[in-house]
């Protein structure tokens, strides 16, 4: 993997985080949350459309679900472009969490956010072939994660319980699929060792083989480029440093490849292959607060894009 260039996509002096990137109708789109803090009630999702060079971006949507609107993920289907995200709303002394989406047929005109399910976070939907998949984690029964599928990106059916691990609090899951249909999962865990689970299942993706990885990684992402599996996330290094890092998976073990310019509050990568590049040329998005940490502004972060090549 070669990193060709890293550039800032968006920086307005606020807390910008939780990225996703996709190509839709010949243009790149980036989605992320923008707020005054990592968690704050006015937080909303911004969607930007860029040019083919990735050096000019303009806003095309601002999505607010009536409460802190978080973790946007772009999903491209034959119908159009979905932005899945969830609303974190205070009700009395507690918070509720509701997943939903905004939708556009053309990337210009957007329908209002629509709720899909309460108490479950549809965290990172992906489309593999003609079918969409998502791992949804519970905010009511902690540690329980369901795997679902959809033909259209809007109506979902359960496949299985992917993991039920309350002691280690399993939650966010990144999915990837090989051409032969084997699905891979990278599962964040926040208690116990804090180490993620990694594993696979063949179709119909109900029988999972999972193992714990020997590192602490949060905000997980995973993608397959030219037959190789790559993972990324907020890496807690033994030295005490925290960075967004990329690893190559070899026989189920992570090999460090690259530590991106990052630090502090950082992670939540998105990735997409440049159309026509035969998976040799990719854009990766992530967020980081490292440029603000040196100025003592710990609740500020920017959105970055890494232009990378794979042989």
MARDORO-467662 format. One record per atom (N, C-alpha, C, O): x, y negated, z. Coordinates in steps of 0.05 Angstrom, whole numbers, plus 5000, padded with zeros to 4 digits. Each point is the difference from the previous one (the first is absolute). Layout:
<rovexs>
XYZ ...
</rovexs>
This chain:
<rovexs>
501750245000 498349765000 501749755000 501949985016 497549834967 501549754998 498149775005 497949984987 502849855031 498549765006 501049774982 502349915004 496150004978 500849804980 499849725011 501749834995 496150125020 499449735009 497950015022 498350185000 501949635019 498049975021 499249715000 501749825001 495750134997 499049724999 497649975019 498750195007 500849565000 497749945017 497549974982 500149854980 497850295027 497449974985 498349795013 498749844985 501250145042 498349815013 501149945028 500750185015 499349564991 500949915026 498949725005 500849804989 497250195029 498749755006 500349925029 498649835011 503450305003 500549935027 498150135020 500149945024 498250244967 498250155018 500950295002 502150074989 496350105024 500750285002 498750154977 497650044999 504150034981 499150144976 501150295001 502450045005 495850154992 500850285006 498250204986 498049944988 502950325014 498450234992 499450004969 497949924992 504150154993 499949964971 498950234984 500150235009 499049714967 499350214980 500449874973 499749764996 501250414984 500449904973 499050204980 500150245005 498849664973 498950174979 500049854973 499849755001 500350394977 499649884974 497250064991 499050225002 499649574989 497250014992 499649834975 500549765001 498650364978 499549864975 502349834991 499749774992 502750355009 502449884989 501449795017 501849864991 497350125035 501249805018 500550135027 498550175009 503649745006 500450095027 498349855020 499649754997 499450395023 498449885021 501450085027 500950225004 499149585014 501150055027 497949915020 498849794997 500750385023 498149935021 501450015027 501850175004 497449665015 501249995026 498249845019 498249864991 502250165035 498649855020 501549745006 502550015001 496049775002 501249755008 498549895025 497649984999 503949965022 498849905025 502049835015 502349984992 496849915031 501849845016 501750185018 501949905012 497450364991 501450185017 499750284989 498550054982 503050145030 499850284991 497250105004 499050164983 499749765038 497250065005 498649745007 500749875020 497350044964 498649755005 497450004985 499850114978 498149785034 497350044989 499549874973 498150084986 503549725006 499649874974 501450144977 499849924977 501750295030 501650144979 498350094977 497950115003 503149854973 498650074976 501950134980 502449985002 496550154977 501550124980 500249824976 498049894990 504550075000 500449864975 500950194978 501550195005 497449774971 500850154977 501249814979 498849804992 503750275000 501449844980 500350164974 500450245001 499549614977 500650124974 502649874989 500349765001 501550414989 502549894990 500450034970 498450124986 503849775005 500750044972 501850254997 500750125020 500049954956 501450244995 502850005011 501250215005 499949555000 502749985011 500050005031 502150045012 495549925000 499850005029 501149765013 500550005024 499949784961 501049765012 498049775002 500649785008 496950294985 497849805004 497550155009 499250204987 499649715035 497650135011 497949795006 500749785010 496850284984 497949825006 497750155015 499550234994 499249645025 497850135015 497650054983 499149824985 499750415018 497550064985 497850085019 497650014992 503050045034 497950085019 500949945028 502450035007 495749895010 500449985029 497750155013 497649934996 503050285019 498050185010 499849985030 502050035014 495749914996 499549985029 497550165007 497949944989 502450255029 497850185007 498549915026 498850165013 501449584994 498749905024 501550035025 499149935022 503350184976 501850045023 502850054989 500450004976 501650035041 502750054991 500050224979 499450235006 501449704969 499850194978 502850094993 501749844994 498850435008 502750105002 500650224980 498350134989 504349925008 501250224985 498750054973 498950224995 501349594987 498850044973 501650204984 502450015001 496150154983 501350194983 498550004973 497550034999 504049934979 498849994974 499550284989 501750185003 496049854984 499350264988 498949954972 497949874997 503550224983 499249964972 498450244990 500950235003 496749724987 498450224989 499149924972 500549774990 498150414996 498949934974 497949785001 499749854981 499050125042 497949795003 501249735004 498949804991 503450195023 501249745006 502050025023 501250225004 499149575011 502049985021 498749975027 498449815004 502250375014 499149985028 502249905018 502450054995 496849805025 501849935022 498850115026 498149895010 503050334999 499150115026 501449865023 502449954999 496149995022 501149875023 498050055023 497950114995 502849815029 498250045023 499749755016 501849845001 495950145012 499449775017 500350085030 498850195009 502749655005 500450045029 498449785014 500849774999 497050315014 498249805011 499750045030 499650225009 500549565005 499650015029 497050015006 498549834990 500750365027 497250025009 500150045030 500550225010 499049565005 500250015029 502950035008 501749844993 498950375023 502750055009 501550204982 502350065006 496450034973 501350204983 500149904971 499049784994 502350384989 500349934972 498850234983 500250235008 498549704970 499050194981 501749984975 501149804993 499050434993 501650014975 498250124978 498950225004 500949644974 498350094978 501549984974 501049794993 499150444992 501350004974 498149914979 497650055002 503449834977 498449924977 501749914977 502550045001 496349854979 501549924976 498749764987 497649955002 504149904983 499049814980 500750114973 501950164997 496549774983 500350134973 499849794978 498549805002 503150244977 500049844977 500250174975 501750184999 496749764981 500250144974 502349904983 501150154984 499749605020 501949884982 502449865014 501849904987 498150095040 502249875015 499549705004 501549885015 496450014973 499449725002 497749945019 500149835018 497750324978 497549965015 499750245019 500050234992 499749705034 500150205021 497350015015 498849795007 500250454997 497650045016 500749985030 502350065007 495849865009 500649985029 500850275012 499350214990 502149775033 500950235014 497650175008 497949905010 502350374987 497950195006 501050195021 502150124996 496449925026 500850195021 499650294990 498150064986 503850125021 499850284993 499550175024 498250174999 503449805022 499650175024 501249865024 502249894999 496350125023 501049895026 501550215015 499450244999 502549675017 501750165018 502050184985 501350175012 498949794962 502050144984 501449814981 498749834987 503950185012 501649834983 500950154976 501750185002 497249754975 500950114974 502549864992 499949794988 502450335019 502449845001 501449964974 500849774994 499650434990 501549964975 498850184978 501250214994 496649724994 498950174978 501850004976 501349804993 498950434994 501650044977 498450154978 498150155007 502549804968 498850144979 502050194986 502149904991 497350365009 501750194987 498350144979 498150145006 502649814968 498450114979 497349864999 499849755000 498150405001 497249894999 498849985027 497649935003 503950135018 498850015027 501549825019 502449984999 496149885018 501149835021 500150155026 498250165006 503949795010 500350135026 500749785020 501249804994 497950255031 500849825022 500150165026 498550195004 503449745013 500150105027 498849795019 501149775001 496850295013 498749815018 500650085029 499650235007 501349585009 500550065028 498049875018 499049784995 500450365027 497949925018 501049795019 502250015011 496149794995 500549805021 498450065025 500249865019 498250364979 498450085023 501150255013 500350015024 500450194959 501350245010 502949994991 500650094978 501149805038 502749944992 501550264992 499850205013 501849784966 501650224991 498850184979 501250184990 496249775004 498650164981 500049874973 499349764997 501650394982 500249894973 498650194981 500550245000 497749654984 498550154979 501249954973 500949774994 499050434988 500749964972 497450014984 498450185003 501349624980 497549974984 500849974970 502249934993 495850124990 500349964971 497649864989 497949995012 502549884964 497949854987 500450014970 502350004991 495550024995 500249994970 500049724990 501049954978 498049855037 499749734990 501449795017 500149774992 501050315031 501449805017 498249865020 500949845016 496550234984 498149875018 498550205018 499649945023 499750294967 498650215015 501950225007 501350114982 498949965043 502150195009 498850255013 497949995012 503550234984 499250265011 502450125016 502349984990 497250135032 502150125017 501150254987 498650164988 504049875014 501450254993 500750165024 499450245002 501949635018 500850145024 500849805021 500249764995 500350355029 501449845021 503050044995 501050235003 500449564989 502850034993 501750055025 501850174999 497649695022 501550045025 498249905023 498549814997 501850315026 498549925024 502150005023 500450215012 500849564993 502349995018 499849755018 501349804995 496950225025 499649775018 502549955017 500749775004 500750445007 502349945017 502249834986 501249835013 499150214961 502049844985 498849784983 501549854987 495950125014 498449794986 500849994971 501349804991 497950404993 500349984971 498149804989 497749975010 503249874970 498249804989 500549954970 498950154983 502849665009 500349934972 501350224984 501950135009 497049924967 501050224983 500549904971 498249884988 504150185002 500649954972 499850274985 500950205010 498049794966 499650244984 501449984973 500349784990 500650455000 501250014973 499350284989 499650195015 500449834958 499350254987 501950064977 500649824984 500450435015 501650094978 498350074976 497650055004 503549954972 498450074976 498550265002 497950034989 503250175026 498750265002 497750005020 498750215002 500949575012 497749995019 500750025029 498349975017 504350084989 500850015029 499949725011 501249814989 497450155033 499849745014 501850005024 500350195014 501049574989 501849955023 498849795018 498649824990 501950205035 499049805020 502349925019 501650175008 498549584998 501849885019 498349875021 498649804994 501550305031 498049925021 501449865023 501850115013 497449644991 501149855022 499050105027 497650085002 504149935018 499250065028 501349805019 502449934996 496149975023 500949785017 500550075029 500949835015 498750424992 500550085027 501950245000 500850104979 500049985045 501950225002 502749914987 501149795008 499950374974 502549944987 499849764981 502049874993 495550074998 499649794980 500950074972 500249834983 500550435013 501050094975 497650094982 498150125009 502149824965 497850074982 500050304993 502050145003 495749954987 499750264989 500249984969 499149804988 502050415000 500350014971 499350284991 500950205012 497549824967 499350274991 498450004974 499649794988 499450455005 498750034974 497650195002 499750155019 498749844960 497750194997 499550024970 500049804986 499550445005 499250054973 496949974998 498750015020 500349964956 497149984996 498750245011 500950234997 496849745017 498449755002 500849825023 498349845010 504150174999 501249815019 498750015028 499649805013 499850454996 498750035026 501950155019 499450015024 502750114966 501950165017 502749865000 501550024980 499149845041 502349835001 502350135016 499650145020 502949814970 502450095012 501749765008 501149864983 499050085043 501149755010 502450055018 500150205014 501849614985 502350025018 500749715009 499349814987 502050175036 500949745010 502649924988 501950174998 498349584993 502549904989 501849895022 499049915020 503650104976 501949925022 500649704999 502449925002 495649914997 500449715000 497349875008 497950124997 502349635013 497649855006 499549814977 501749834993 495950194995 499349854977 497149925002 498250175005 501249574992 497349905002 499249844975 501749914985 495750075010 499049874976 500850174976 501349894982 498150375017 501250184981 499149954971 497749924995 504150144986 499350014972 501650224987 502250075009 496750044969 501250224987 499349994970 497749944993 504250124990 499450014972 501950204986 502150075011 497150024966 501650194984 500949874975 498449904985 504350105010 501149874976 501950214987 502050085012 497449994964 501750184984 500650265015 502250105000 495750015014 500250255013 501050005028 500150205013 500849564997 501049985027 498049865019 498649824991 501350265034 498349885019 501549805017 502150065011 496849704990 501349785016 498049925022 497649994995 503449945028 498449905022 501249745010 502449954997 495949885015 501049755011 498349935025 497950115004 503149695010 498549905023 501849845018 502349944993 496649985030 501649855020 501750205015 499050165016 503649834979 501950205010 501249905026 501349795000 498450365022 501249935025 502750155002 500150245007 502049624987 502750134999 501050045028 499349855019 502450354984 501250065027 501549765011 500449985024 500649844958 501549775009 498349795013 501049815013 496450224984 498149805010 498949814979 498249855005 503050164971 499049844978 497350114989 499550245001 498949584989 497450074988 499949884972 500249764997 499550414983 500049914972 498050164984 499250225008 500049674969 498650164980 502150154984 501849884987 498050395012 502050164988 498750214981 497650065003 504050034978 499050204980 501750255004 502449995003 496250244996 501350265003 499350184977 497749994990 504150185002 499550224981 499550255015 501650085017 496250064977 499450255013 501450234985 499550044976 502250115038 501450234989 499450245017 500950025023 497650184966 499350245015 498849945026 500650125021 497649684979 498549935025 501549825019 499049955022 503449964971 501649845018 500549724987 500549994976 499349795040 500549744989 502949924998 501550035020 499449874957 502649904996 499949704996 498749914981 502549935036 499949714996 501249914974 502250094992 496349734994 501049904974 500649715001 502149914991 496149935021 500349714998 498549875023 497750075005 503549735007 498749835020 499549734987 501949864993 495650075003 499349754987 500649765019 499950045024 500649734965 500249765017 497549965016 497949934989 502350115037 497650015017 500950005029 502350025007 495749955010 500550025029 497649905016 498349874989 501750195036 497849925017 497450134992 499950254998 498149594997 497450104991 500150054970 500249814984 499950445008 500550074972 498950274994 499550165018 500149914956 499250264991 497749984980 499749804985 498650415014 497550014984 500649944970 499149814989 502450385000 500849984972 497750084982 498350165007 501749734969 498550104977 501950054977 502149895000 497150284981 501750064977 498450064976 497850115002 503249804975 498750084975 502250014978 501849834999 497850364983 501850024977 499249804979 497749954995 504349924992 499449824979 499050154976 501350194991 496449744998 498950154977 502050024977 501349814993 498950434996 501750054978 502950065007 501650054982 499049965044 502850045009 500650295005 502350075007 495850114990 500350295005 501050045029 501750185005 497349665013 500650025029 503049935006 501050085021 500349794961 502849915005 500149735013 502049945013 496049904983 500049725010 497649965018 497750044992 502849885033 497949965020 500249735013 502149885002 495650035008 499949775018 499050105027 498050145002 503449775019 499350075027 499449745015 501649814999 496250185016 499449775016 500250085030 499650235007 501049575009 500150045029 499949735013 500249794987 499550215040 500149745014 502250015021 500850215010 500149564998 502149985020 500049725013 499349804988 501650205037 500349755015 502949925004 500649815015 501350324971 502849965006 500949714994 501749895014 497249994965 500849724994 499049805021 501249795002 496850285013 498949825020 501250065028 500149825017 500950424987 501150075026 502449825007 500349925024 501350014957 502349835005 499249725008 501649855011 495950084983 498949745008 498250015025 498849805008 501150445003 498550035025 497050024996 498549985019 500650064956 497150014994 499350304996 500050104978 499350035044 499750295000 497350094988 499750234993 498449595004 497350074989 499749904972 497749934992 504450064992 499949924973 501350214983 502050125008 497049934968 501250204982 499249944972 498049864995 503650244986 499549954972 499750264985 500750225010 498349774965 499650234983 502350014979 500649794988 500650445010 502350034982 499450214979 498450185003 503149804974 499850204979 502950084993 501749844995 498750435005 502550114992 499750144973 498350174996 503449744985 500050124973 502150225000 502449945004 496850314992 501850235003 499950184975 498050004985 504150155011 500250184977 500750285011 501550035019 497450184968 500650275006 501050144975 498949974978 503250185025 501150154977 498650274996 500650154982 
</rovexs>
